Amino acid sequence: MINLDQKAEILIKYFRENMSQRAIARKIKLSRTTIRKYIDDYESKCEEIGKLTSDNGVTNNNTLNLVTEMVLAPKYEGLIKISLYYGFKYRFCNVAKSNEKAI
């Protein structure tokens, strides 16, 4: 899982140091698609902020919400914690029983 420091490091390397997504992925040892996801997310939020501020010239709640989303730690939706121990134990016992029967 990626934390806020890594997310910031990705964005700094891409926008300030002009590193490619592939180079960042190699250096940080993350998937290039993960790097692209955070960069695209940041760019889309910057565009939305630009549109909101150019429309009325005033910072409103939507703009502030987007800025706070940009600086929050990454969210992982749809991930389920799975305990592999019980599944492994069940399969191991079945294999052991079949081996005992074969002997």
LINBELBEL-V643536 format. One record per backbone hydrogen bond with DSSP energy under -1.0 kcal/mol. NH is the residue of the N-H (numbers start at 1). CO is the residue of the C=O. If there is no record, write none. Layout:
# LINBELBEL-V643536
<<NH | CO> <NH | CO>>
This chain:
# LINBELBEL-V643536
<<7 | 3> <8 | 4> <9 | 5> <10 | 6> <11 | 7> <12 | 8> <13 | 9> <14 | 10> <15 | 11> <16 | 12> <17 | 12> <19 | 13> <24 | 20> <25 | 21> <26 | 22> <27 | 23> <28 | 24> <29 | 25> <30 | 25> <35 | 31> <36 | 32> <37 | 33> <38 | 34> <39 | 35> <40 | 36> <41 | 37> <42 | 38> <43 | 39> <44 | 40> <45 | 41> <46 | 42> <47 | 43> <48 | 44> <49 | 45> <50 | 46> <51 | 47> <52 | 48> <53 | 49> <54 | 50> <55 | 51> <56 | 52> <57 | 53> <64 | 60> <65 | 61> <66 | 62> <67 | 63> <68 | 64> <69 | 65> <70 | 66> <71 | 67> <88 | 84> <89 | 85> <90 | 86> <91 | 87> <92 | 88> <93 | 89> <94 | 90> <95 | 91> <96 | 92> <97 | 93> <98 | 94> <99 | 95> <100 | 96> <101 | 97> <102 | 98> <103 | 99>>
